[in-house]
Amino acid sequence: SAVQEGTGTGYHDMGAIYDLVRPAKNALKPVGQWNHLELTCDKNLVMVVINGSLVTWMDLNQWTQSNKRPNGTDTKFDWVFKDFPRRGHIGLQDHGHDAWYKNIKIRELPAGVRRGQG
């Protein structure tokens, strides 16, 4: 998920699944205040909640072609996201700009629990 200042709902604004899915709305607090972001990856579902509001939802199983979103628009990625592993490493990335994180927690979802859809 994109974690950066921004007031829009573009592919690079906070809450976006970077360069793939735009957030449905801007749920950010004013500049200077901490935002709370919850990223849930549950099998094929990826959900981004910012400050208690679901802003982005992605079903990896719908991403069946490289360089294309499910709606047919182009992406820069040569990968078929449906085929991505469902377990693995987690990374935090910056693009040469300052970034601050605090209270990062990683946990497994309880067995048998399936989160809601957008």
N, C-alpha and C positions, 0 to 999 in steps of 0.2 A: 504494500500500500504506500502511496506517496505521503510523505510527512514533510510538509513545508507550508510556509505562509502562502496564502492565496485566498481570494474572496470569490472565486468563481467555481464552476463545476466542469472544469476542463480535464483532459487526460493526465495533467501533471499537478493538479491541485490536491490539497490534503484530502485523503480519503479515496482518491482514485486508485484503482489497481493499475499501476504505472503504465501509461501509454496503451492501455487496453480497454478499461471500463471507467467512465466518468462517474463521479459521485452524483446521486440524484438531487442532492441539496447541499448547501453550505451550512454546517452545524458548528463552525468554529467560534471560539470565544474571541474577544477583542485582542489585538496584538499586545503582548506583554503578559498575558495570562496563560497558564498551562492548560493544554487540552488533554482530554483522556481519550485514547484510541484503543479499541479492542478489535483485534484481528482474529477471526475464527476460521480455521481450515478444518472442515469436517468432510472427509472423503473427497467428493467432487465439488463440494460447496465452499466458497470463499466469501466471507461477509466482513464488512468494515462498519463498526459502530463508533461514532465520534460523539462524545459528551452525551451519551445515552440515546442517540438517534441513529438508526440504520441508514447509512448513506450509500453503500455500495454492496452489490450482490453479484456473484459470478458462479455459474455452473460450468465447471471445466469440461464436462461431457458434451457441451454444446460447441466447443472449440475444436472442430474436426479438421481444419485446414491450416497449413502454415500461411503466414502473411495475411490472414483474413480473420475478421471478427465474424461471429455468427450471422450478423446482418449483412455480410458481404463487403463491408468497408475494409480498406487496407490497413495493415499494421506493418511495423518494421521487423517483426520477429519471425524467424525462419522455423519456429517450433510449432508442433501440434500440441496445444496445451492439454488436450484430452489424454495424451500419453505421458504427461509428467508424473514422476513418482509421487505418491501420496504421503510419504514420510521422508524426512531428510533434515538437512541443516537449515538453520535460520541465520540470516545475515542482515546487518544494518549498513546502509550505504549512504554516502553523501556525494554530491557532485561538485566538490571543492568549496562548499560553503559551510559555515558553522552550523552544527546541529546539536541540540541538547535533548537528552533523554533522562528520565528518572523512573525509578520503581518499575523496571521491566520485569515481568513475571511470565514464565512459560509453564503451561500445564497441559496435561492430556485431558481430553474430554472423557467423562465417565463412560464406561461401556454401555451400549444400548441407548445412549442419548443422541437424538438427532435434532439439530437446531432448526428454527423456522426458515422459511423461504421468503424472498422479497417480492 
